[in-house]
Every structure is written in structure tokens, then in C-alpha cells.
Amino acid sequence: MIQEQDGVRLQSASEKTKSRNNLAQRVPHRNGMASHDTRTHQRRQASGDVHLLAQRDVASLSELEGVAQARNKTLAKHGITLSKIIGQGGQGAVFSAVGPQGKVAVKMLRKLSGKAGAAQRAHVKAEVKILCDVAHENVLRIIQWFEDSLYYYVVTELVEGKDLFDVAAARTFTENEILLICSDVAEALAAIHARGIAHRDVKLENVLLESSSFQAKLIDFGFACKVGDMEDIGERRQFPGTLKYQAPEVVQRIASYDAFRADMWAVGVMAFALICGEYPFSGATHDEVTADIRRAEVSFAHPVWERVTPDAKTLIKALLNRDPALRPAARQVARFLEILMAERVIQLNVHEQKTQTQPQPQPQRRSKSARKRESLDFAPLTNKFSSIANELRQNCAPPGLTISPRLVGLFNRQNLPVI
């Protein structure tokens, strides 16, 4: 997977070396060498610089120790002891810690001053309020927040795992795993959308994947807001997010865009990237990426798509529809995946029953061109969707029913399912 560096060109090691060499050539010595007086002055100056730097280092170290002591004193008042750093950003860091509730995560933001400080305070309070208003198993749970003269402290549950970007960089996912993740994210978005809140920065980096349960949790509500409040904020806050996840109406700066449907576009980008390891829309420059997003022409040319089921492609096509009015809502996606995955649980159970009652055939050599079927025996999937699978068995049809053909047209606007 390619990490995004929008608007920033990073120098390679060779370019940096070349730049240093060019700089050295532009500062010639007199007569090709420095005089004795010059060398003596340089030595004295260097000695003075070292002494000055040493004094600064001691002062900086002392200041850091003072900050750490003040920070630890604040945390101790709330019964919290820091363990280790687990994440770091421009304005703060996230630590694992132990508090009265057990293991927790502590997000610490260094306070800004002046007008920036006032805006930061309003921003932190708004994010905390949103997290307090939403209680859902797929949304990071906030425990408390407090502040001192130096920092804001936001205490949340500790998720034992990594964000999806890091996980995807280290391993590949099966289709069932990806759809299970998308189901969790859709349910999280359905919960916040029902409260009139749009996330506005859905991306791989903002989804934590718990290692033991394979449960996904939506995090980082820094750009989230009540949809009715969007008209009262500046342009940068009105069109936030990461470029490659932005919907066409967002990159076009359409003021009246539907932030809920823009969130769902981002889910489609995320699912696409998890399946094939590439973003659906790309380019060498910011303008090229923007133009590709505005065209919204989704390509399934990558060889990996040959192994993806029609149902998964249907979902991604629907989410990446250029027309936001034709994109499914979070609740519809959650329901779609609930029924689809329950059907796969039924198929798994039927397959298990058959293998128990029928004699096993002799294994045959598989041709190189034959498709490899993905195993459905995935515990998190069966744990989550077994109850709806039982409902389908009892109320809809015998175990052999194939539901997929009905799902292919699920997002036809003339025949939306009752949810």
C-alpha cells in the first residue's frame, strides 16, 4: 500500500547529498584555504558554540523534566500512571496507562496560546462532547477528560491492536475479513449519523483493529461535527479529511454537500484499498488526484478482483457512486452486510453438515487456472452473524437457500429494502 504524501515532495538520500555538495561549492575559501587567523577564530567560535549548546541542552532538559513532573502530578490526581507511548502526532501523543478502571489510553495535547489556543479549546471540547454522546461498541469509548496549564488529557478505552493502515501494510486480508471490518465501520457510522453527527475523516488510519476479537473501532473525531453546524465553520473545517478519501462533491467544494454520504464514499475507498492494496483514485499531483476523484471511474482491472465475489463488488460500486443521492446510507450498508454474511454462515453450516454425512472424495489435483475458494470458517464472522443466520433459517427458507441473487440488486433505488 502506498502512503499518501499530498502536496509534499520528499528528498531522497542522494538528492540530499547532492544538495549539500552544491551548497559546499557555493562557499569557497579564500585562495583555496583558510588563513591561520581564520582557523583560530573558527576554533574559538566552535568552542563557544559547544559551551552555549551545552547550556541550552541543560536548560531544555531541566524544562522537560519540569513539564514531565507537572504532567505526572496532574495524572496522579486522577489515579493514572503512564506506561508507554503508543502514538504521536504534531500537537501531542497517546500513551497506554493504568487508571482506576484498569488499562486505558491517554491522549495528551499540548496547549496552544492566543487565538489558536481558544480555537483548540473549542475543538477539544467539541470532540469530547461528540464522543460522550455516542456509546457504541464500534466507536472508541471515552472515559474522562481533564486539563492543566500545559495539556489537555483525554482518557479512553485501550484497544490492544493497531490501526488498519499499519495492519494492512503487514498482512493481507480475506474478503470475509474485509467485509467484517466494513460491517463494523458501517455500524459505527450508522450510530453517529443517527445522532446527526458526520465523522468527515474516515480512513484506514482512523480505524483500530483489536487483535484478539478482530473488532474494528472508529477513532479520531477531530473533524466530526453536527451536520447542521457545518454552515457556521470556515472552509478548511467545512471540507476536511484526507484527499484520497474525499468524495467528488467535497473536492469540488460544494457547500451543501451531504456529509453522511461523503462518509460512505470514504468507506468505499477504504474497502477498495484493503482488497487490492491501491487507492481507487490516484495521481502524481494534488490536481491529478482531484481530477481522478471527480471523474469517479472505478476500475476493477487489478488481477485480485477476479477472486472477489459479485456481492462485494456491488457494495463497492454503490459506495463509490459519483451521485451522492445514489450512495447507500450507513444503516443500509450495515443491513446489506448483515444479511450477506449471515448467508455465508448458513452456507458454512450446510457444508459442515454435508461433510459429516457424506464420504469424503479422494483429493484431486487442482489445475493452475482453477479458483481457490476462500474458507468461511472464521470465528469472528460466525460469532457476529450467527443470530441473524438463525432468523433467516427460521423465517425465510430452508438451509439450502441462496440469498445472493436478491442482494445484487439491493441498492436499486426503486426497490430499497425495508430497514
C-alpha positions in Angstrom: 0.0 0.0 0.0 1.3 3.5 -0.9 1.4 6.0 1.9 0.0 9.4 0.9 2.2 12.4 0.8 -0.2 15.0 -0.7 1.5 18.3 -1.6 4.8 17.3 -0.2 7.9 16.1 -2.2 10.3 14.2 -0.1 14.0 14.4 -1.0 15.8 11.1 -1.4 19.2 10.4 0.3 21.0 11.0 -3.0 19.2 14.3 -3.6 20.1 15.5 -0.1 23.8 14.6 -0.6 23.8 16.4 -3.9 22.2 19.5 -2.3 24.9 19.5 0.4 27.6 19.2 -2.2 26.2 22.1 -4.3 25.9 24.2 -1.1 29.6 23.5 -0.3 30.7 24.5 -3.8 29.0 27.9 -3.4 31.0 28.8 -0.3 34.7 28.9 -1.5 37.7 29.5 0.9 40.0 32.5 0.2 42.9 31.3 -2.0 41.6 27.8 -1.7 42.4 27.5 2.0 41.6 29.3 5.3 44.2 31.5 7.0 45.7 30.8 10.4 43.7 33.7 12.0 40.5 32.4 10.4 41.2 28.8 11.7 41.9 30.1 15.2 38.7 32.2 15.2 36.7 29.2 14.0 38.1 27.0 16.8 37.3 29.6 19.4 33.9 30.2 17.9 33.3 26.4 17.8 34.3 26.1 21.4 32.0 28.9 22.4 29.2 27.3 20.4 29.7 24.0 22.1 29.5 25.6 25.5 26.4 27.6 24.6 24.7 24.5 23.2 25.6 22.6 26.4 24.0 25.3 28.5 20.9 25.2 26.2 20.7 21.4 26.4 20.8 21.5 30.2 18.1 24.2 30.3 16.0 22.2 27.8 16.5 19.0 29.8 15.5 20.9 33.0 12.4 22.3 31.3 11.4 18.9 30.0 11.8 17.4 33.5 9.6 20.1 34.9 6.9 19.5 32.3 7.1 15.8 33.0 6.7 16.3 36.7 3.7 18.7 36.3 2.1 16.2 33.9 2.6 13.2 36.2 1.2 15.2 39.1 -1.9 16.0 37.1 -2.3 12.4 36.1 -1.7 11.2 39.7 -4.6 13.3 40.9 -6.9 11.1 38.7 -5.2 7.9 39.7 -3.4 7.4 36.3 0.1 6.2 35.7 1.6 6.3 32.2 3.1 3.1 30.7 4.5 3.7 27.2 3.9 5.9 24.2 1.7 4.2 21.5 1.2 7.1 19.1 2.5 10.5 18.3 1.3 13.5 16.3 2.1 17.1 15.6 0.5 18.5 18.8 0.6 15.6 21.2 0.9 11.9 21.9 -1.1 8.9 23.0 0.1 6.7 25.9 -1.0 3.4 27.3 -1.7 3.8 31.0 -3.2 2.2 34.1 -6.1 4.0 35.9 -8.8 3.2 38.4 -10.7 1.5 35.5 -7.7 -0.7 34.6 -5.8 -0.3 31.3 -6.6 2.9 29.5 -5.2 5.1 26.7 -4.4 8.8 27.4 -4.3 11.3 24.6 -2.3 14.3 25.6 -2.5 17.6 23.6 0.0 20.4 24.3 -2.0 23.6 24.8 -1.6 26.4 22.2 -1.6 30.1 23.1 -3.6 33.1 21.8 -6.3 32.8 19.2 -5.0 29.3 18.3 -5.4 28.3 21.9 -9.0 29.4 22.1 -9.8 27.6 18.8 -8.0 24.5 20.1 -10.0 24.5 23.4 -13.3 24.7 21.5 -12.2 22.0 19.2 -11.2 19.6 22.0 -14.4 20.3 23.9 -16.5 19.6 20.7 -14.7 16.3 20.1 -15.1 15.2 23.7 -18.8 16.1 23.6 -19.4 14.0 20.5 -17.6 11.0 22.0 -19.7 11.4 25.2 -22.9 11.5 23.1 -22.1 8.3 21.2 -22.0 5.0 23.0 -21.4 2.1 20.6 -19.1 -0.9 20.6 -17.5 0.1 17.3 -16.7 3.6 18.5 -13.8 4.3 20.7 -15.2 4.8 24.3 -14.2 7.9 26.2 -13.8 7.6 30.0 -13.0 11.1 31.1 -11.1 14.3 30.2 -9.3 17.0 32.2 -6.7 19.7 31.7 -3.9 21.6 33.4 -1.9 24.7 32.4 0.1 22.7 29.8 -2.0 19.9 28.4 -5.5 18.6 27.6 -5.9 14.9 28.7 -8.5 12.6 27.0 -8.8 9.2 28.6 -10.3 6.4 26.5 -10.5 2.6 26.5 -7.3 0.9 25.4 -7.6 -1.0 22.2 -5.0 -3.8 22.0 -4.2 -3.6 18.4 -3.1 -1.3 15.5 -4.8 0.9 13.0 -5.9 -0.6 9.7 -3.2 1.1 7.7 -0.4 -0.5 9.7 -2.2 -3.9 9.8 -2.8 -3.8 6.0 0.8 -2.9 5.4 1.9 -6.0 7.3 -0.6 -8.6 6.0 -3.3 -9.3 3.5 -7.0 -9.8 4.3 -9.5 -12.3 3.0 -12.7 -11.0 1.6 -14.7 -12.1 4.6 -12.3 -10.3 6.9 -12.6 -7.1 4.9 -16.4 -7.3 4.8 -16.5 -7.9 8.6 -14.4 -4.7 9.1 -16.7 -2.8 6.8 -19.7 -4.0 8.7 -18.2 -2.7 12.0 -17.4 0.7 10.4 -20.8 0.9 8.9 -22.5 0.2 12.2 -20.3 2.8 13.9 -21.3 5.4 11.3 -24.9 4.4 11.5 -24.8 5.1 15.2 -23.2 8.6 14.9 -25.3 9.5 11.8 -28.5 8.7 13.7 -27.4 11.4 16.2 -26.8 13.9 13.3 -23.0 13.6 13.5 -20.7 13.1 10.5 -17.2 11.8 11.0 -15.7 13.5 7.9 -12.3 11.8 8.2 -13.0 8.1 7.6 -9.8 6.3 6.5 -7.6 3.3 7.3 -5.6 5.2 9.9 -8.7 6.1 11.8 -9.9 2.6 12.4 -8.4 0.5 15.1 -8.4 -3.3 14.8 -8.5 -5.2 18.1 -6.0 -8.1 17.9 -7.9 -10.7 19.9 -11.5 -10.1 18.7 -10.9 -8.7 15.2 -13.3 -5.9 16.1 -12.9 -2.6 14.3 -13.4 0.7 16.2 -13.8 4.1 14.7 -11.5 6.7 16.2 -10.3 10.4 15.9 -13.4 12.6 15.9 -11.3 15.7 15.4 -13.2 16.7 12.2 -16.6 15.4 13.3 -19.4 17.8 13.7 -23.2 18.1 13.8 -24.3 18.4 10.2 -26.5 21.4 11.0 -23.4 23.3 12.3 -21.4 22.9 9.1 -22.5 26.2 7.6 -21.1 28.1 10.5 -17.5 27.0 10.1 -14.7 28.1 7.9 -13.8 26.4 4.5 -10.9 24.4 5.9 -13.2 23.0 8.6 -16.1 22.6 6.1 -14.1 20.5 3.7 -11.7 18.5 5.9 -10.3 15.0 5.6 -7.6 13.2 3.6 -7.7 13.9 -0.2 -7.7 10.3 -1.5 -10.7 9.6 0.7 -12.7 12.7 -0.2 -15.9 12.4 -2.3 -16.3 14.2 -5.6 -18.7 16.8 -4.0 -16.1 17.5 -1.3 -13.1 18.1 -3.7 -15.4 20.3 -5.8 -16.2 22.4 -2.7 -19.9 22.1 -3.0 -21.1 23.9 0.2 -24.4 22.0 0.5 -22.8 18.5 0.3 -24.3 15.6 2.3 -21.6 14.8 4.9 -23.2 11.5 5.7 -22.9 10.2 2.1 -19.4 11.6 1.9 -18.5 9.4 4.9 -19.9 6.4 3.0 -17.8 7.2 -0.1 -14.7 7.1 2.2 -15.8 3.6 3.4 -15.8 2.5 -0.3 -12.3 3.9 -0.7 -11.2 2.0 2.4 -12.7 -1.3 1.3 -11.2 -0.9 -2.2 -7.7 -0.3 -0.8 -8.0 -3.2 1.6 -8.9 -5.6 -1.2 -6.2 -4.7 -3.8 -3.7 -2.5 -1.8 -4.2 0.5 -4.0 -6.4 3.6 -3.8 -9.2 3.7 -6.4 -8.3 7.2 -7.4 -4.7 8.5 -7.7 -2.3 10.8 -9.5 1.2 12.3 -9.3 -0.1 15.7 -8.1 -2.9 17.1 -5.9 -4.7 18.3 -9.0 -4.4 14.9 -10.8 -5.8 13.1 -7.8 -8.7 15.7 -7.6 -9.4 15.2 -11.3 -9.5 11.4 -10.9 -11.9 11.7 -8.0 -14.2 14.0 -9.9 -14.4 11.5 -12.8 -15.2 8.7 -10.3 -14.5 6.0 -12.8 -13.9 2.8 -10.6 -11.6 0.2 -12.3 -11.5 -3.4 -11.3 -8.7 -4.2 -13.6 -6.3 -5.4 -10.9 -6.0 -9.2 -11.1 -7.1 -9.6 -7.4 -10.6 -8.6 -8.4 -11.0 -11.8 -10.3 -11.2 -13.5 -6.9 -13.7 -11.1 -5.4 -17.4 -12.0 -5.3 -20.0 -10.0 -7.2 -21.7 -9.0 -3.9 -18.5 -7.3 -2.7 -18.1 -5.5 -6.0 -21.7 -4.4 -5.9 -21.2 -2.9 -2.5 -18.0 -1.0 -3.5 -19.6 0.3 -6.8 -22.6 1.5 -4.8 -20.4 3.3 -2.2 -18.3 4.9 -4.9 -21.2 6.2 -6.9 -20.5 9.7 -8.2 -24.0 10.8 -7.3 -24.2 11.0 -3.5 -28.0 10.6 -3.6 -27.5 7.1 -5.1 -25.0 6.0 -2.4 -26.3 3.8 0.3 -26.7 5.1 3.9 -24.7 3.6 6.7 -27.7 1.7 8.0 -28.3 0.2 4.6 -24.7 -1.0 4.3 -24.8 -2.5 7.8 -28.0 -4.4 6.9 -26.6 -5.5 3.5 -23.5 -6.9 5.1 -25.6 -8.4 8.0 -27.7 -10.5 5.5 -24.8 -11.3 3.2 -22.5 -12.6 6.0 -25.4 -14.4 7.6 -25.9 -16.2 4.3 -22.3 -17.2 4.3 -22.6 -18.6 7.8 -25.6 -20.7 6.6 -23.5 -21.9 3.7 -20.7 -22.9 6.1 -23.1 -24.8 8.3 -24.7 -26.6 5.4 -21.2 -27.5 4.1 -20.3 -28.9 7.5 -23.4 -31.0 7.7 -22.7 -32.4 4.3 -19.1 -33.3 5.1 -20.2 -35.1 8.2 -22.8 -37.3 6.5 -21.1 -37.9 3.1 -17.9 -39.9 2.5 -15.0 -37.7 1.6 -13.9 -38.0 -2.0 -10.3 -38.6 -2.9 -8.4 -35.3 -3.3 -7.8 -34.3 -6.9 -5.0 -32.3 -8.3 -6.2 -28.7 -8.9 -5.3 -27.1 -12.2 -3.3 -23.9 -12.0 -6.1 -21.9 -13.6 -8.7 -23.1 -11.1 -10.0 -20.6 -8.5 -9.1 -21.2 -4.9 -12.2 -20.9 -2.7 -11.9 -18.9 0.4 -12.6 -20.7 3.7 -15.6 -19.4 5.6 -14.6 -21.0 8.9 -13.7 -17.6 10.5 -14.7 -17.4 14.2 -15.3 -13.6 14.4 -17.7 -13.8 11.4 -19.7 -16.7 12.8 -19.8 -15.1 16.3 -21.2 -11.9 14.9 -23.7 -13.1 12.3 -25.0 -16.4 13.8 -28.1 -14.9 15.3 -29.3 -13.3 12.0 -28.4 -16.6 10.2 -30.8 -18.4 12.6 -33.5 -15.8 11.8 -33.1 -16.4 8.1 -33.3 -20.2 8.6 -36.5 -20.0 10.6 -38.3 -17.2 8.7 -37.1 -17.2 5.1 -36.2 -20.6 3.7 -34.6 -24.0 4.2 -30.8 -24.1 4.8 -30.0 -24.5 1.1 -31.4 -21.1 0.2 -29.1 -18.9 -1.8 -29.8 -15.3 -0.9 -27.1 -13.6 -3.0 -29.1 -13.0 -6.2 -31.5 -10.8 -4.2 -28.6 -8.9 -2.7 -27.1 -8.0 -6.1 -30.0 -5.5 -6.7 -30.2 -4.4 -3.1 -29.2 -0.8 -3.8 -31.6 -0.3 -6.7 -33.3 2.9 -5.8 -36.7 1.7 -6.9 -36.5 -1.4 -4.7 -34.8 -0.4 -1.4 -35.0 -2.9 1.4 -37.1 -2.2 4.4 -34.7 -1.5 7.3 
